[in-house]
């Protein structure tokens, strides 16, 4: 008997997904529709069925398996592919001390990144610049990997970057491993400046005056003034305790 997975139930209860498509389907990106449709079809005959039977002509035993969707949006397939990716990366990560850092920004800046994937992608450079700038001043090349989260634990929009960086690296001049300590205040300042510079140069991509409640930002001069005011707000850069072994973000 087929039992739908919990994630599917969220879309299937009261025919919620189909009702959403009827009422608001025009606002949902086609890629999102495809991912959800594949997730709903996962483990059913809609994805295809594999038939397994014995090679012996005297055996009549046959088993049928519905194929999975292999979609990142599926709670089952997404987790499996993530675990496989992590296992593949483990052998290339240096076995050393790691520092896990979370880069956030004031909530008033969140709407500018909403569904703006090129801009979200640029956040990786802002976060890694903070690490690389500090490390290269010490003459060290570090190892880094990052993960982007567009939502918080409460499923609210909250773009932020998780970074794992080695607590040491290769000394550029002497080709030996050297330990490295990251100064929180210095890294925070580099992050703040990088994000503000990114937004300042992206006025045409964002068009902030078109967003709800921001109609007063009608030109680049007001846009720069608005961004300048964000320096005084709370930017949280969280430094977790260092860990030994291969880092996790």
GIDAJO-V300677 format. One record per pair of residues at least 24 apart in sequence whose C-alpha atoms are under 6 Angstrom apart, sorted by the first residue. I is the first residue (numbers start at 1). J is the second residue. D is the distance in Angstrom with one decimal. If there is no record, write none. Layout:
# GIDAJO-V300677
i->(I/I)
j->(J/J)
d->(D/D)
This chain:
# GIDAJO-V300677
i->(8/35/38/39/42/42/43/43/95/95/96/96/97/97/97/97/98/98/98/98/98/98/99/99/99/100/100/100/101/101/101/101/102/102/102/102/103/103/103/104/104/105/106/106/126/130/130/130/139/139/140/140/140/140/141/141/142/142/162/163/164/164)
j->(40/73/69/74/68/69/67/68/245/246/244/245/167/243/244/245/165/166/167/242/243/247/164/165/242/163/164/240/162/163/238/239/161/162/237/238/160/161/237/160/236/235/234/235/194/187/190/191/171/172/169/170/171/172/169/170/166/169/249/249/247/249)
d->(5.9/5.9/5.7/5.0/4.8/4.8/5.5/5.1/4.8/5.3/5.9/5.2/5.3/5.5/4.5/6.0/5.6/4.5/5.1/5.6/5.3/5.4/5.6/5.3/4.8/5.7/4.5/5.4/6.0/5.2/5.5/4.7/5.8/4.6/5.6/5.0/5.7/5.1/4.8/4.9/5.4/4.9/5.9/5.7/5.2/5.3/5.1/5.5/6.0/5.8/5.6/5.4/4.7/5.8/5.2/5.2/5.9/4.5/5.7/5.9/5.9/5.6)
